[in-house]
Amino acid sequence: MFSFETALARENARYETIINRKNRPSDFYNGVYTRWEYPVLTREHAPVIWRYDLNPETNPYFMERLGVNAVFNAGAIKLNGKYYLVARVEGNDRKSFFAVAESESPVEGFRFWDYPLQLPDTCPEETNVYDMRLTRHEDGWIYGVFCSESKDPANPDLSAAVAAAGIVRTRDLKTWERLPNLVTRESPQQRNVCLLPEFVEGKYAFFTRPMDGFIDTGSGGGIGFGLCEDITHPVIGHERITSKRKYHTITESKNGAGAVPIKTEAGWLHIAHGVRNTAAGLRYVVYVFLTALENPSQVIAEPSGFLIAPRWDERTGDVSNVVFTNGAIVDDDGSLYIYYASADTRLHVASTTVDRLVDFALHTPTDPMRSAACVAQRCELVAKNLAYLRGEKL
């Protein structure tokens, strides 16, 4: 016989089991980073009070009233000794919203706050919001830059949309101020925009993704860079292309900023995403590059290929064969935690150090762009290794 109390107790127990599950490093190894076995956020991390009406008089069958389909793409920040993820939560109705999950550990134990974020509703045409990057800026604010999606009023196709970069700011992740959406004079649409933590030439510096349309980048040549005088009236007049899209590479179809760039002695460390087309659809991967400290738009190192690509169960989900990041945390000891989603379904973590990832960026060979050159590059490595194993001087 059905029991409301038994069903509620079962759901609460399942939720606590997920929250309290201990994470552990997987057996994956490449020397660059460690993949952790369990996702840090999934739909099962959504609190019971978000999904069920707990009053047996109005929900006698203990039905899920407001379901959660997926939890993924999260901005990340460490404040006052705790780790915070501002995750994209997608309901069963396809609408996304932001919610803060907090933990005392960077790899496990993330628990959502009771209430999702209720950002100021200043854009009546806005239908959907997602993928927030968090920047602790030298001006004293924490900025969130996210995708603001609206229906394209000029196109009767119900899938036609317009993407803009929304901007909010806070000091405590609880009270948020909504600023005007970013305007880029040269690009009709924007997505995957992030704000650099420091002023450049006394101005706010944004990494952008110029787009002609909602899905296709069109004439957009890669990850852009632009300066803005006033964050409360954010306008970028000119965008310079940094990491470029290139034929027959991981960025052929499009690329965009991922986590907020990390300042290192060697340069600004970027953890971005690249997209190529395949017979099975678009494939998203995470890659790395460095830009100059004195000129953040100038790429100074771009190692060949991807950093993270979907593997194992990461390949399957709502949008298969995709990994994506928009959040990373650098700890006090130089440890680096990259929060990446798989298949637009769940959120994982990979750990490394800033020094290790800078070494990867600086000393991994660049893409020579042709198969013949790639073979020569690999043969050079083989010859070097064989000579070393024979004890020959290098």
Contacts in CASP RR format, 6 or more apart in sequence:
PFRMAT RR
TARGET T0000
AUTHOR 0000-0000-0000
METHOD contacts of the structure
MODEL  1
MFSFETALARENARYETIINRKNRPSDFYNGVYTRWEYPVLTREHAPVIW
RYDLNPETNPYFMERLGVNAVFNAGAIKLNGKYYLVARVEGNDRKSFFAV
AESESPVEGFRFWDYPLQLPDTCPEETNVYDMRLTRHEDGWIYGVFCSES
KDPANPDLSAAVAAAGIVRTRDLKTWERLPNLVTRESPQQRNVCLLPEFV
EGKYAFFTRPMDGFIDTGSGGGIGFGLCEDITHPVIGHERITSKRKYHTI
TESKNGAGAVPIKTEAGWLHIAHGVRNTAAGLRYVVYVFLTALENPSQVI
AEPSGFLIAPRWDERTGDVSNVVFTNGAIVDDDGSLYIYYASADTRLHVA
STTVDRLVDFALHTPTDPMRSAACVAQRCELVAKNLAYLRGEKL
2 61 0 8 1.000
4 56 0 8 1.000
4 60 0 8 1.000
4 61 0 8 1.000
4 62 0 8 1.000
7 62 0 8 1.000
8 48 0 8 1.000
8 52 0 8 1.000
8 54 0 8 1.000
8 62 0 8 1.000
11 48 0 8 1.000
11 52 0 8 1.000
11 62 0 8 1.000
12 48 0 8 1.000
14 44 0 8 1.000
15 44 0 8 1.000
15 45 0 8 1.000
15 47 0 8 1.000
15 48 0 8 1.000
18 42 0 8 1.000
18 44 0 8 1.000
18 45 0 8 1.000
19 45 0 8 1.000
19 109 0 8 1.000
19 110 0 8 1.000
19 111 0 8 1.000
20 109 0 8 1.000
21 38 0 8 1.000
21 108 0 8 1.000
21 109 0 8 1.000
22 108 0 8 1.000
23 36 0 8 1.000
23 37 0 8 1.000
23 38 0 8 1.000
23 40 0 8 1.000
23 107 0 8 1.000
23 108 0 8 1.000
23 349 0 8 1.000
24 36 0 8 1.000
24 37 0 8 1.000
24 38 0 8 1.000
25 34 0 8 1.000
25 35 0 8 1.000
25 36 0 8 1.000
25 37 0 8 1.000
25 351 0 8 1.000
26 34 0 8 1.000
26 35 0 8 1.000
26 36 0 8 1.000
26 37 0 8 1.000
28 34 0 8 1.000
28 35 0 8 1.000
28 311 0 8 1.000
31 356 0 8 1.000
32 307 0 8 1.000
32 352 0 8 1.000
32 356 0 8 1.000
32 357 0 8 1.000
32 360 0 8 1.000
33 307 0 8 1.000
33 308 0 8 1.000
33 338 0 8 1.000
33 350 0 8 1.000
33 351 0 8 1.000
33 352 0 8 1.000
33 356 0 8 1.000
33 357 0 8 1.000
34 350 0 8 1.000
34 351 0 8 1.000
34 352 0 8 1.000
35 348 0 8 1.000
35 350 0 8 1.000
36 107 0 8 1.000
36 348 0 8 1.000
36 349 0 8 1.000
36 350 0 8 1.000
36 351 0 8 1.000
38 108 0 8 1.000
39 342 0 8 1.000
39 346 0 8 1.000
39 347 0 8 1.000
39 348 0 8 1.000
40 85 0 8 1.000
40 107 0 8 1.000
40 108 0 8 1.000
40 109 0 8 1.000
40 110 0 8 1.000
40 339 0 8 1.000
40 347 0 8 1.000
40 348 0 8 1.000
40 349 0 8 1.000
41 71 0 8 1.000
41 72 0 8 1.000
41 74 0 8 1.000
41 85 0 8 1.000
41 87 0 8 1.000
41 101 0 8 1.000
41 110 0 8 1.000
41 346 0 8 1.000
41 347 0 8 1.000
42 71 0 8 1.000
42 345 0 8 1.000
42 346 0 8 1.000
42 347 0 8 1.000
43 68 0 8 1.000
43 69 0 8 1.000
43 70 0 8 1.000
43 71 0 8 1.000
43 345 0 8 1.000
43 346 0 8 1.000
45 71 0 8 1.000
45 101 0 8 1.000
45 110 0 8 1.000
45 111 0 8 1.000
45 112 0 8 1.000
46 67 0 8 1.000
46 68 0 8 1.000
46 71 0 8 1.000
46 89 0 8 1.000
46 112 0 8 1.000
47 112 0 8 1.000
47 114 0 8 1.000
48 54 0 8 1.000
49 114 0 8 1.000
50 66 0 8 1.000
50 67 0 8 1.000
50 68 0 8 1.000
50 112 0 8 1.000
50 116 0 8 1.000
51 64 0 8 1.000
51 65 0 8 1.000
51 66 0 8 1.000
51 67 0 8 1.000
51 68 0 8 1.000
52 59 0 8 1.000
52 62 0 8 1.000
52 63 0 8 1.000
52 64 0 8 1.000
52 65 0 8 1.000
53 59 0 8 1.000
53 63 0 8 1.000
53 65 0 8 1.000
56 62 0 8 1.000
59 65 0 8 1.000
66 91 0 8 1.000
66 92 0 8 1.000
67 91 0 8 1.000
67 92 0 8 1.000
68 89 0 8 1.000
68 90 0 8 1.000
68 91 0 8 1.000
68 92 0 8 1.000
69 90 0 8 1.000
69 91 0 8 1.000
69 92 0 8 1.000
69 94 0 8 1.000
69 318 0 8 1.000
70 89 0 8 1.000
70 90 0 8 1.000
70 91 0 8 1.000
70 318 0 8 1.000
70 344 0 8 1.000
70 345 0 8 1.000
70 346 0 8 1.000
71 87 0 8 1.000
71 88 0 8 1.000
71 89 0 8 1.000
71 90 0 8 1.000
71 346 0 8 1.000
71 347 0 8 1.000
72 87 0 8 1.000
72 88 0 8 1.000
72 90 0 8 1.000
72 324 0 8 1.000
72 341 0 8 1.000
72 342 0 8 1.000
72 344 0 8 1.000
72 345 0 8 1.000
72 346 0 8 1.000
72 347 0 8 1.000
73 87 0 8 1.000
73 88 0 8 1.000
73 130 0 8 1.000
73 131 0 8 1.000
73 324 0 8 1.000
73 325 0 8 1.000
73 326 0 8 1.000
73 341 0 8 1.000
73 344 0 8 1.000
73 347 0 8 1.000
74 85 0 8 1.000
74 86 0 8 1.000
74 87 0 8 1.000
74 88 0 8 1.000
74 101 0 8 1.000
74 132 0 8 1.000
74 326 0 8 1.000
74 327 0 8 1.000
74 339 0 8 1.000
74 341 0 8 1.000
74 347 0 8 1.000
75 85 0 8 1.000
75 86 0 8 1.000
75 87 0 8 1.000
75 132 0 8 1.000
75 133 0 8 1.000
75 134 0 8 1.000
75 259 0 8 1.000
75 326 0 8 1.000
75 327 0 8 1.000
75 339 0 8 1.000
76 83 0 8 1.000
76 84 0 8 1.000
76 85 0 8 1.000
76 86 0 8 1.000
76 134 0 8 1.000
76 259 0 8 1.000
76 327 0 8 1.000
76 328 0 8 1.000
76 329 0 8 1.000
76 337 0 8 1.000
76 339 0 8 1.000
77 84 0 8 1.000
77 86 0 8 1.000
77 134 0 8 1.000
77 136 0 8 1.000
77 142 0 8 1.000
77 173 0 8 1.000
77 329 0 8 1.000
78 84 0 8 1.000
78 106 0 8 1.000
78 329 0 8 1.000
78 331 0 8 1.000
79 173 0 8 1.000
81 104 0 8 1.000
82 102 0 8 1.000
82 103 0 8 1.000
82 104 0 8 1.000
83 102 0 8 1.000
83 103 0 8 1.000
83 104 0 8 1.000
83 105 0 8 1.000
83 106 0 8 1.000
83 110 0 8 1.000
83 329 0 8 1.000
83 337 0 8 1.000
84 100 0 8 1.000
84 101 0 8 1.000
84 102 0 8 1.000
84 173 0 8 1.000
85 100 0 8 1.000
85 101 0 8 1.000
85 102 0 8 1.000
85 110 0 8 1.000
85 339 0 8 1.000
85 347 0 8 1.000
86 98 0 8 1.000
86 99 0 8 1.000
86 100 0 8 1.000
86 117 0 8 1.000
86 132 0 8 1.000
86 134 0 8 1.000
86 144 0 8 1.000
86 173 0 8 1.000
87 98 0 8 1.000
87 99 0 8 1.000
87 100 0 8 1.000
87 101 0 8 1.000
87 112 0 8 1.000
87 347 0 8 1.000
88 96 0 8 1.000
88 97 0 8 1.000
88 98 0 8 1.000
88 130 0 8 1.000
88 131 0 8 1.000
88 132 0 8 1.000
89 96 0 8 1.000
89 97 0 8 1.000
89 98 0 8 1.000
89 99 0 8 1.000
89 116 0 8 1.000
90 96 0 8 1.000
90 130 0 8 1.000
91 97 0 8 1.000
94 128 0 8 1.000
95 127 0 8 1.000
95 128 0 8 1.000
96 128 0 8 1.000
96 129 0 8 1.000
96 130 0 8 1.000
97 116 0 8 1.000
97 117 0 8 1.000
97 129 0 8 1.000
98 116 0 8 1.000
98 117 0 8 1.000
98 119 0 8 1.000
98 129 0 8 1.000
98 132 0 8 1.000
98 146 0 8 1.000
99 112 0 8 1.000
99 113 0 8 1.000
99 116 0 8 1.000
99 117 0 8 1.000
100 112 0 8 1.000
100 113 0 8 1.000
100 117 0 8 1.000
100 173 0 8 1.000
101 110 0 8 1.000
101 111 0 8 1.000
101 112 0 8 1.000
101 113 0 8 1.000
102 110 0 8 1.000
102 111 0 8 1.000
102 113 0 8 1.000
103 109 0 8 1.000
103 110 0 8 1.000
103 111 0 8 1.000
106 329 0 8 1.000
106 331 0 8 1.000
106 335 0 8 1.000
106 337 0 8 1.000
106 349 0 8 1.000
106 351 0 8 1.000
107 337 0 8 1.000
107 349 0 8 1.000
107 351 0 8 1.000
117 176 0 8 1.000
119 129 0 8 1.000
119 168 0 8 1.000
119 176 0 8 1.000
119 178 0 8 1.000
120 168 0 8 1.000
120 176 0 8 1.000
120 177 0 8 1.000
120 178 0 8 1.000
122 178 0 8 1.000
123 148 0 8 1.000
123 150 0 8 1.000
123 181 0 8 1.000
125 150 0 8 1.000
125 151 0 8 1.000
125 153 0 8 1.000
126 148 0 8 1.000
126 149 0 8 1.000
126 150 0 8 1.000
127 149 0 8 1.000
127 150 0 8 1.000
127 151 0 8 1.000
127 161 0 8 1.000
128 149 0 8 1.000
129 146 0 8 1.000
129 147 0 8 1.000
129 148 0 8 1.000
129 149 0 8 1.000
129 166 0 8 1.000
130 146 0 8 1.000
130 147 0 8 1.000
130 149 0 8 1.000
131 146 0 8 1.000
131 147 0 8 1.000
131 191 0 8 1.000
131 192 0 8 1.000
131 326 0 8 1.000
132 144 0 8 1.000
132 145 0 8 1.000
132 146 0 8 1.000
132 326 0 8 1.000
133 144 0 8 1.000
133 145 0 8 1.000
133 146 0 8 1.000
133 193 0 8 1.000
133 194 0 8 1.000
133 195 0 8 1.000
133 257 0 8 1.000
133 258 0 8 1.000
133 259 0 8 1.000
133 260 0 8 1.000
133 326 0 8 1.000
133 327 0 8 1.000
134 142 0 8 1.000
134 143 0 8 1.000
134 144 0 8 1.000
134 260 0 8 1.000
134 327 0 8 1.000
135 142 0 8 1.000
135 143 0 8 1.000
135 144 0 8 1.000
135 145 0 8 1.000
135 194 0 8 1.000
135 195 0 8 1.000
135 196 0 8 1.000
135 197 0 8 1.000
135 260 0 8 1.000
136 142 0 8 1.000
136 197 0 8 1.000
137 143 0 8 1.000
137 195 0 8 1.000
137 197 0 8 1.000
137 198 0 8 1.000
137 204 0 8 1.000
138 197 0 8 1.000
138 198 0 8 1.000
138 199 0 8 1.000
139 199 0 8 1.000
139 231 0 8 1.000
140 171 0 8 1.000
141 169 0 8 1.000
141 170 0 8 1.000
141 171 0 8 1.000
142 169 0 8 1.000
142 170 0 8 1.000
142 171 0 8 1.000
142 173 0 8 1.000
143 167 0 8 1.000
143 168 0 8 1.000
143 169 0 8 1.000
143 195 0 8 1.000
143 231 0 8 1.000
144 167 0 8 1.000
144 168 0 8 1.000
144 169 0 8 1.000
144 170 0 8 1.000
144 195 0 8 1.000
145 165 0 8 1.000
145 166 0 8 1.000
145 167 0 8 1.000
145 182 0 8 1.000
145 193 0 8 1.000
145 194 0 8 1.000
145 195 0 8 1.000
145 206 0 8 1.000
146 165 0 8 1.000
146 166 0 8 1.000
146 168 0 8 1.000
147 163 0 8 1.000
147 164 0 8 1.000
147 165 0 8 1.000
147 166 0 8 1.000
147 191 0 8 1.000
147 192 0 8 1.000
148 163 0 8 1.000
148 164 0 8 1.000
148 165 0 8 1.000
148 166 0 8 1.000
148 181 0 8 1.000
149 161 0 8 1.000
149 162 0 8 1.000
149 163 0 8 1.000
149 164 0 8 1.000
149 214 0 8 1.000
150 161 0 8 1.000
150 162 0 8 1.000
150 164 0 8 1.000
151 158 0 8 1.000
151 160 0 8 1.000
151 161 0 8 1.000
151 162 0 8 1.000
152 160 0 8 1.000
152 161 0 8 1.000
152 162 0 8 1.000
152 214 0 8 1.000
160 214 0 8 1.000
161 214 0 8 1.000
162 189 0 8 1.000
162 214 0 8 1.000
163 189 0 8 1.000
163 190 0 8 1.000
163 191 0 8 1.000
163 211 0 8 1.000
163 213 0 8 1.000
163 214 0 8 1.000
164 181 0 8 1.000
164 182 0 8 1.000
164 189 0 8 1.000
164 190 0 8 1.000
165 181 0 8 1.000
165 182 0 8 1.000
165 190 0 8 1.000
165 191 0 8 1.000
165 193 0 8 1.000
165 206 0 8 1.000
165 208 0 8 1.000
166 179 0 8 1.000
166 181 0 8 1.000
166 182 0 8 1.000
166 193 0 8 1.000
167 178 0 8 1.000
167 179 0 8 1.000
167 180 0 8 1.000
167 181 0 8 1.000
167 182 0 8 1.000
167 195 0 8 1.000
167 231 0 8 1.000
167 234 0 8 1.000
168 176 0 8 1.000
168 177 0 8 1.000
168 178 0 8 1.000
168 179 0 8 1.000
169 176 0 8 1.000
169 177 0 8 1.000
169 179 0 8 1.000
169 231 0 8 1.000
170 176 0 8 1.000
170 177 0 8 1.000
179 231 0 8 1.000
179 232 0 8 1.000
179 234 0 8 1.000
180 232 0 8 1.000
180 233 0 8 1.000
180 234 0 8 1.000
181 234 0 8 1.000
182 190 0 8 1.000
182 193 0 8 1.000
182 206 0 8 1.000
182 208 0 8 1.000
182 228 0 8 1.000
182 234 0 8 1.000
182 235 0 8 1.000
182 236 0 8 1.000
183 234 0 8 1.000
183 235 0 8 1.000
183 236 0 8 1.000
184 190 0 8 1.000
184 208 0 8 1.000
184 210 0 8 1.000
184 235 0 8 1.000
184 236 0 8 1.000
184 237 0 8 1.000
184 239 0 8 1.000
185 235 0 8 1.000
185 236 0 8 1.000
185 237 0 8 1.000
185 238 0 8 1.000
186 210 0 8 1.000
186 237 0 8 1.000
186 238 0 8 1.000
186 239 0 8 1.000
187 208 0 8 1.000
187 210 0 8 1.000
187 211 0 8 1.000
187 212 0 8 1.000
187 220 0 8 1.000
187 239 0 8 1.000
188 211 0 8 1.000
188 212 0 8 1.000
188 213 0 8 1.000
189 211 0 8 1.000
189 212 0 8 1.000
189 213 0 8 1.000
189 214 0 8 1.000
190 208 0 8 1.000
190 209 0 8 1.000
190 210 0 8 1.000
190 211 0 8 1.000
191 209 0 8 1.000
191 211 0 8 1.000
192 208 0 8 1.000
192 209 0 8 1.000
192 256 0 8 1.000
192 257 0 8 1.000
192 258 0 8 1.000
192 273 0 8 1.000
192 326 0 8 1.000
193 206 0 8 1.000
193 207 0 8 1.000
193 208 0 8 1.000
193 209 0 8 1.000
193 257 0 8 1.000
194 206 0 8 1.000
194 207 0 8 1.000
194 257 0 8 1.000
194 258 0 8 1.000
194 259 0 8 1.000
194 260 0 8 1.000
194 261 0 8 1.000
194 326 0 8 1.000
195 204 0 8 1.000
195 205 0 8 1.000
195 206 0 8 1.000
195 260 0 8 1.000
196 204 0 8 1.000
196 205 0 8 1.000
196 206 0 8 1.000
196 207 0 8 1.000
196 260 0 8 1.000
196 261 0 8 1.000
196 268 0 8 1.000
196 296 0 8 1.000
197 260 0 8 1.000
197 261 0 8 1.000
197 263 0 8 1.000
198 205 0 8 1.000
198 263 0 8 1.000
199 205 0 8 1.000
200 227 0 8 1.000
200 296 0 8 1.000
201 227 0 8 1.000
203 227 0 8 1.000
203 228 0 8 1.000
203 229 0 8 1.000
204 227 0 8 1.000
204 228 0 8 1.000
204 229 0 8 1.000
204 230 0 8 1.000
204 231 0 8 1.000
204 234 0 8 1.000
205 225 0 8 1.000
205 226 0 8 1.000
205 227 0 8 1.000
205 228 0 8 1.000
205 296 0 8 1.000
206 225 0 8 1.000
206 226 0 8 1.000
206 227 0 8 1.000
206 228 0 8 1.000
206 234 0 8 1.000
206 236 0 8 1.000
207 223 0 8 1.000
207 224 0 8 1.000
207 225 0 8 1.000
207 226 0 8 1.000
207 242 0 8 1.000
207 256 0 8 1.000
207 257 0 8 1.000
207 261 0 8 1.000
207 270 0 8 1.000
208 223 0 8 1.000
208 224 0 8 1.000
208 225 0 8 1.000
208 226 0 8 1.000
208 236 0 8 1.000
208 239 0 8 1.000
208 257 0 8 1.000
209 217 0 8 1.000
209 220 0 8 1.000
209 222 0 8 1.000
209 223 0 8 1.000
209 224 0 8 1.000
209 254 0 8 1.000
209 255 0 8 1.000
209 256 0 8 1.000
209 257 0 8 1.000
210 217 0 8 1.000
210 219 0 8 1.000
210 220 0 8 1.000
210 221 0 8 1.000
210 222 0 8 1.000
210 224 0 8 1.000
210 239 0 8 1.000
210 241 0 8 1.000
211 217 0 8 1.000
211 218 0 8 1.000
211 220 0 8 1.000
212 218 0 8 1.000
212 219 0 8 1.000
212 220 0 8 1.000
216 254 0 8 1.000
217 245 0 8 1.000
217 253 0 8 1.000
217 254 0 8 1.000
220 241 0 8 1.000
220 245 0 8 1.000
221 241 0 8 1.000
221 244 0 8 1.000
221 245 0 8 1.000
222 241 0 8 1.000
222 242 0 8 1.000
222 243 0 8 1.000
222 244 0 8 1.000
222 245 0 8 1.000
222 251 0 8 1.000
222 254 0 8 1.000
222 255 0 8 1.000
222 256 0 8 1.000
223 241 0 8 1.000
223 242 0 8 1.000
223 243 0 8 1.000
223 255 0 8 1.000
223 256 0 8 1.000
223 257 0 8 1.000
223 270 0 8 1.000
223 272 0 8 1.000
224 239 0 8 1.000
224 240 0 8 1.000
224 241 0 8 1.000
224 242 0 8 1.000
224 297 0 8 1.000
225 239 0 8 1.000
225 240 0 8 1.000
225 241 0 8 1.000
225 242 0 8 1.000
225 296 0 8 1.000
225 297 0 8 1.000
226 236 0 8 1.000
226 237 0 8 1.000
226 238 0 8 1.000
226 239 0 8 1.000
226 240 0 8 1.000
226 297 0 8 1.000
227 236 0 8 1.000
228 234 0 8 1.000
228 235 0 8 1.000
228 236 0 8 1.000
229 235 0 8 1.000
240 297 0 8 1.000
242 289 0 8 1.000
242 291 0 8 1.000
242 296 0 8 1.000
242 297 0 8 1.000
242 298 0 8 1.000
242 299 0 8 1.000
243 251 0 8 1.000
243 255 0 8 1.000
243 256 0 8 1.000
243 270 0 8 1.000
243 272 0 8 1.000
243 289 0 8 1.000
243 299 0 8 1.000
243 302 0 8 1.000
244 251 0 8 1.000
245 251 0 8 1.000
245 252 0 8 1.000
245 253 0 8 1.000
245 254 0 8 1.000
245 255 0 8 1.000
246 252 0 8 1.000
246 367 0 8 1.000
246 369 0 8 1.000
248 369 0 8 1.000
249 276 0 8 1.000
249 305 0 8 1.000
249 367 0 8 1.000
249 369 0 8 1.000
250 274 0 8 1.000
250 275 0 8 1.000
250 276 0 8 1.000
250 285 0 8 1.000
250 287 0 8 1.000
250 305 0 8 1.000
250 306 0 8 1.000
251 274 0 8 1.000
251 275 0 8 1.000
251 276 0 8 1.000
251 287 0 8 1.000
252 275 0 8 1.000
252 276 0 8 1.000
252 277 0 8 1.000
253 274 0 8 1.000
253 275 0 8 1.000
253 276 0 8 1.000
253 277 0 8 1.000
253 282 0 8 1.000
254 274 0 8 1.000
254 275 0 8 1.000
255 272 0 8 1.000
255 273 0 8 1.000
255 274 0 8 1.000
255 275 0 8 1.000
255 287 0 8 1.000
256 272 0 8 1.000
256 273 0 8 1.000
256 274 0 8 1.000
257 270 0 8 1.000
257 272 0 8 1.000
257 326 0 8 1.000
258 270 0 8 1.000
258 271 0 8 1.000
258 272 0 8 1.000
258 273 0 8 1.000
258 286 0 8 1.000
258 324 0 8 1.000
258 325 0 8 1.000
258 326 0 8 1.000
258 327 0 8 1.000
259 271 0 8 1.000
259 325 0 8 1.000
259 326 0 8 1.000
259 327 0 8 1.000
259 328 0 8 1.000
259 338 0 8 1.000
259 339 0 8 1.000
260 327 0 8 1.000
260 328 0 8 1.000
261 268 0 8 1.000
261 269 0 8 1.000
261 270 0 8 1.000
261 291 0 8 1.000
261 296 0 8 1.000
262 268 0 8 1.000
262 269 0 8 1.000
262 271 0 8 1.000
262 328 0 8 1.000
262 330 0 8 1.000
262 336 0 8 1.000
262 354 0 8 1.000
263 269 0 8 1.000
263 293 0 8 1.000
264 290 0 8 1.000
264 354 0 8 1.000
264 358 0 8 1.000
266 290 0 8 1.000
266 301 0 8 1.000
266 358 0 8 1.000
266 361 0 8 1.000
266 362 0 8 1.000
267 290 0 8 1.000
267 291 0 8 1.000
267 292 0 8 1.000
267 293 0 8 1.000
267 300 0 8 1.000
268 290 0 8 1.000
268 291 0 8 1.000
268 292 0 8 1.000
268 293 0 8 1.000
268 296 0 8 1.000
269 288 0 8 1.000
269 290 0 8 1.000
269 354 0 8 1.000
269 357 0 8 1.000
269 358 0 8 1.000
269 361 0 8 1.000
270 288 0 8 1.000
270 289 0 8 1.000
270 290 0 8 1.000
270 291 0 8 1.000
271 286 0 8 1.000
271 287 0 8 1.000
271 288 0 8 1.000
271 307 0 8 1.000
271 325 0 8 1.000
271 327 0 8 1.000
271 328 0 8 1.000
271 338 0 8 1.000
271 357 0 8 1.000
272 286 0 8 1.000
272 287 0 8 1.000
272 288 0 8 1.000
272 289 0 8 1.000
273 284 0 8 1.000
273 285 0 8 1.000
273 286 0 8 1.000
273 287 0 8 1.000
273 323 0 8 1.000
273 324 0 8 1.000
273 325 0 8 1.000
274 284 0 8 1.000
274 285 0 8 1.000
274 286 0 8 1.000
274 287 0 8 1.000
274 306 0 8 1.000
275 282 0 8 1.000
275 283 0 8 1.000
275 284 0 8 1.000
275 285 0 8 1.000
276 282 0 8 1.000
276 283 0 8 1.000
277 283 0 8 1.000
278 321 0 8 1.000
280 320 0 8 1.000
280 321 0 8 1.000
281 321 0 8 1.000
282 321 0 8 1.000
282 322 0 8 1.000
283 309 0 8 1.000
283 310 0 8 1.000
283 321 0 8 1.000
283 322 0 8 1.000
284 310 0 8 1.000
284 321 0 8 1.000
284 322 0 8 1.000
284 323 0 8 1.000
284 324 0 8 1.000
285 305 0 8 1.000
285 306 0 8 1.000
285 307 0 8 1.000
285 308 0 8 1.000
285 309 0 8 1.000
285 310 0 8 1.000
285 323 0 8 1.000
286 306 0 8 1.000
286 307 0 8 1.000
286 308 0 8 1.000
286 309 0 8 1.000
286 323 0 8 1.000
286 324 0 8 1.000
286 325 0 8 1.000
286 338 0 8 1.000
286 340 0 8 1.000
287 303 0 8 1.000
287 305 0 8 1.000
287 306 0 8 1.000
287 307 0 8 1.000
288 302 0 8 1.000
288 303 0 8 1.000
288 307 0 8 1.000
288 357 0 8 1.000
288 360 0 8 1.000
288 361 0 8 1.000
289 299 0 8 1.000
289 301 0 8 1.000
289 302 0 8 1.000
289 303 0 8 1.000
289 361 0 8 1.000
290 299 0 8 1.000
290 300 0 8 1.000
290 301 0 8 1.000
290 302 0 8 1.000
290 358 0 8 1.000
290 361 0 8 1.000
290 362 0 8 1.000
291 297 0 8 1.000
291 298 0 8 1.000
291 299 0 8 1.000
291 300 0 8 1.000
292 298 0 8 1.000
292 300 0 8 1.000
301 361 0 8 1.000
301 362 0 8 1.000
302 361 0 8 1.000
302 366 0 8 1.000
302 367 0 8 1.000
303 360 0 8 1.000
303 361 0 8 1.000
303 364 0 8 1.000
303 365 0 8 1.000
303 366 0 8 1.000
304 364 0 8 1.000
304 365 0 8 1.000
304 366 0 8 1.000
304 367 0 8 1.000
304 368 0 8 1.000
305 367 0 8 1.000
307 360 0 8 1.000
308 323 0 8 1.000
308 325 0 8 1.000
308 338 0 8 1.000
308 340 0 8 1.000
308 350 0 8 1.000
309 323 0 8 1.000
310 321 0 8 1.000
310 322 0 8 1.000
310 323 0 8 1.000
310 342 0 8 1.000
310 343 0 8 1.000
313 342 0 8 1.000
314 323 0 8 1.000
314 342 0 8 1.000
314 343 0 8 1.000
314 348 0 8 1.000
315 321 0 8 1.000
315 342 0 8 1.000
315 343 0 8 1.000
316 343 0 8 1.000
317 342 0 8 1.000
317 343 0 8 1.000
317 344 0 8 1.000
317 345 0 8 1.000
318 343 0 8 1.000
318 344 0 8 1.000
318 345 0 8 1.000
319 343 0 8 1.000
319 344 0 8 1.000
319 345 0 8 1.000
320 343 0 8 1.000
321 343 0 8 1.000
322 341 0 8 1.000
322 342 0 8 1.000
322 343 0 8 1.000
322 344 0 8 1.000
323 340 0 8 1.000
323 341 0 8 1.000
323 342 0 8 1.000
324 340 0 8 1.000
324 341 0 8 1.000
324 344 0 8 1.000
325 338 0 8 1.000
325 339 0 8 1.000
325 340 0 8 1.000
325 341 0 8 1.000
327 338 0 8 1.000
327 339 0 8 1.000
328 336 0 8 1.000
328 337 0 8 1.000
328 338 0 8 1.000
328 339 0 8 1.000
329 336 0 8 1.000
329 337 0 8 1.000
329 339 0 8 1.000
330 336 0 8 1.000
330 354 0 8 1.000
331 337 0 8 1.000
334 353 0 8 1.000
334 354 0 8 1.000
334 355 0 8 1.000
335 351 0 8 1.000
335 352 0 8 1.000
335 353 0 8 1.000
336 351 0 8 1.000
336 352 0 8 1.000
336 353 0 8 1.000
336 354 0 8 1.000
336 356 0 8 1.000
336 357 0 8 1.000
337 349 0 8 1.000
337 350 0 8 1.000
337 351 0 8 1.000
338 349 0 8 1.000
338 350 0 8 1.000
338 351 0 8 1.000
338 352 0 8 1.000
339 347 0 8 1.000
339 348 0 8 1.000
339 349 0 8 1.000
340 347 0 8 1.000
340 348 0 8 1.000
340 349 0 8 1.000
340 350 0 8 1.000
341 347 0 8 1.000
341 348 0 8 1.000
342 348 0 8 1.000
365 377 0 8 1.000
367 374 0 8 1.000
368 374 0 8 1.000
368 376 0 8 1.000
368 377 0 8 1.000
384 394 0 8 1.000
387 394 0 8 1.000
388 394 0 8 1.000
END
